[in-house]
Amino acid sequence: MWIDGGIHAREWISSATVTFMIRQLVEVQDSEESDLLDNLDWYILPQVNPDGYEHTRNGDRLWRKTR
C-alpha cells in the first residue's frame, strides 16, 4: 500500500491527513485494520515536497511547485 501527501507545496492539509491516517493505523485496535497491517506492505511518505512546503510557510504562500 502506497500513501503519500504534500505533493504540491501549498496543499498543507494533505500532509496532516496522511499523519492522521498513520495514527489511525497504529493506534486503533480494530480487527479489520489489523488484517490490513498484517497482510500488506505499507509505504507512507507524508511530505513529498518538503522544500516547496517550507517555501510556502516562510515565503510565497501561493507557490505550488518544487524548489
Secondary structure, 3 states (H helix, E strand, C coil): CEEECCCCCCCHHHHHHHHHHHHHHHHCCCHHHHHHHHHCCCEEECCCCHHHHHHHHHCCCCCCCCC
